[in-house]
Amino acid sequence: MNDFDGLRALVTGGASGIGRATADLLAERGARVAVLDLDPSAVDEPLHAFRADVSDDASVRTAVASAAGTLGGVDILVNNAGIGAQGTVEDNDDDEWRRVFDVNVLGMVRTARAALPHLRASERAAIVNTCSIAATAGLPQRALYSATKGAVYSLTLAMAADHVREGIRVNCVNPGTVDTPWVGRLLEAAPDPAAERAALSARQPTGRLVTAAEVAAAIAYLAGPHSGATTGTALAVDGGMQGLRLRPVGR
């Protein structure tokens, strides 16, 4: 399947997890792909790797310009770089709130801002932001993280409205709990990792964690040629967590 043949894609946070799965999938389907990451050392061919710190505007601009030069332009931007946070509104100080917003929200702003001149020159331009089920469902102990993802959801809608007449589609994916290295580290830090994994799996109606490959497939759909009429949309990849209300087993 080469439906991305001739297209050029940037993927932030593309060295691991959802980002790496997305970069690999786009490349497999014919795209030329540049990964922007704090540590791109693990990225190998056919992917192109550039170091970028999404919390630093100069770093982002340099990386996007270098990637666009290498690829010969940009058709697709996958805004995936982000960090997690735990706790209620009481559990993180102002500096931590600023830090997480700086990466999860302003990081997307900086990357999109740098990429837009290149996207405007494309005939098949698309931006896909990695949002979260946390934007639309109240999750315990995730106040800061949820606030940033709520901002990403609203940002996606606003960007879609701003750029639709320029031929740039903007959408987001809302994953549930994904089996990524970050979730793995959370599980390792839990008092009972097996029980914590079971609890995270059970809150998704499918009874399991989402895979990075499943999120990557959704991103590829939104970025690809088969979704030309789709913009301003949040695609849930959450095992039914947002929309389903199942009765307890046996009732």
PyMOL commands that set and color helices and strands:
alter all, ss='L'
color gray80, all
select helices_A, chain A and resi 17-28+40-42+57-71+94-104+106-120+133-135+143-166+181-189+193-202+212-223+225-227
alter helices_A, ss='H'
color red, helices_A
select strands_A, chain A and resi 8-12+32-37+48-51+76-79+125-130+168-175+234-237
alter strands_A, ss='S'
color yellow, strands_A
deselect
rebuild
show_as cartoon
